[in-house]
């Protein structure tokens, strides 16, 4: 999954997140999310759904994610 970006992760204060273990977990999570989304897209297409509509639904799901730690 080399097409997943490798951003410089930052804290809300703008500090660089440099802990190797944290970066590893972030990368592993993104790889898992991408594979799950890929599998779901393939299922949707095989069931006759429009891939553009499916991608739009995925984008909406991402846009509605909530930060449970926002007020901490």
Buried (B, 14 or more C-beta within 10 A) or exposed (E): EEEEEEEEBEEEEEEEEEEEEEBEEBBEEBEEEEEEBEEEBEEBEEEEEEEEEBEEEBEEEEEEEEEEEEEE
